[in-house]
Structure formats: structure tokens, C-alpha cells
Amino acid sequence: MENGKKMYVTAEEAAEMLGVSTGYAYKIIRGLNEELKAKGYRTICGKGPTKYFEEKFYGLTVAM
């Protein structure tokens, strides 16, 4: 983990970062996890990889 960042972002953290409800953040995380599953990655319910989350919402480049 670089710069002390957490490996996964939780729905609660995503809700705070994006300014949305926790319920909607769970929906976002679920969608990200479905994309990752389609690419052959394993996922954790209610959490999403921080790097992938940042790529999707902030346009940061992620090498997976």
C-alpha cells in the first residue's frame, strides 16, 4: 500500500467522498465489483479496491 492508503474503500467512505447516501454508495460499490468480476477478479462485498474506485471517479490511472 502506497502512502499509507487503504487497499479497499468501504461504502461508508465512498458515500462521504462522493456526497451521496450510504445506500447509493453500496449500489456504486456493487457496480464496480460486477465490472471487476467480469474481468476475472475476485471481489469483497461492500468494499471496492481503492485504486479502481479512484480510477473510475477521479480519472487516475491504475495498472491492474
C-alpha positions as CSV (number, residue, x, y, z in Angstrom):
1,M,0.0,0.0,0.0
2,E,1.5,3.2,-1.1
3,N,1.4,6.4,1.0
4,G,-0.5,4.6,3.8
5,K,-3.6,4.3,1.7
6,K,-6.1,1.6,2.5
7,M,-6.4,-1.2,0.0
8,Y,-10.2,-1.1,-0.1
9,V,-12.8,1.7,0.2
10,T,-16.0,0.9,2.1
11,A,-19.4,2.1,1.1
12,E,-19.5,4.4,4.0
13,E,-16.2,6.0,2.9
14,A,-17.4,6.2,-0.7
15,A,-20.6,7.9,0.5
16,E,-18.6,10.5,2.3
17,M,-16.2,11.1,-0.6
18,L,-18.9,11.4,-3.2
19,G,-21.5,13.2,-1.1
20,V,-24.2,10.5,-1.6
21,S,-26.2,8.3,0.7
22,T,-24.7,5.1,2.1
23,G,-27.4,3.1,0.3
24,Y,-26.4,4.6,-3.1
25,A,-22.7,4.1,-2.3
26,Y,-23.4,0.4,-1.8
27,K,-25.0,0.4,-5.2
28,I,-21.9,2.0,-6.7
29,I,-19.6,-0.5,-5.0
30,R,-21.7,-3.3,-6.2
31,G,-21.4,-2.0,-9.8
32,L,-17.7,-1.6,-9.5
33,N,-17.4,-5.2,-8.2
34,E,-19.5,-6.5,-11.0
35,E,-17.2,-4.9,-13.5
36,L,-14.2,-6.5,-11.8
37,K,-15.9,-9.9,-11.7
38,A,-16.5,-9.7,-15.4
39,K,-12.7,-9.1,-15.8
40,G,-12.0,-12.2,-13.8
41,Y,-11.1,-10.6,-10.4
42,R,-12.4,-11.7,-7.0
43,T,-14.3,-9.1,-5.0
44,I,-15.3,-8.4,-1.4
45,C,-19.0,-7.5,-0.8
46,G,-19.4,-3.9,0.4
47,K,-15.8,-2.9,-0.4
48,G,-14.0,-2.0,-3.6
49,P,-10.3,-1.6,-4.4
50,T,-9.3,2.0,-3.7
51,K,-7.2,2.3,-6.9
52,Y,-10.1,1.1,-9.1
53,F,-12.5,3.4,-7.3
54,E,-10.2,6.4,-7.8
55,E,-9.7,5.5,-11.5
56,K,-13.5,5.4,-12.1
57,F,-14.4,8.6,-10.2
58,Y,-11.3,10.7,-10.4
59,G,-9.7,9.6,-13.7
60,L,-6.5,8.3,-12.0
61,T,-4.5,5.7,-13.9
62,V,-4.5,2.2,-12.4
63,A,-2.3,-0.7,-13.6
64,M,-4.2,-4.0,-12.8
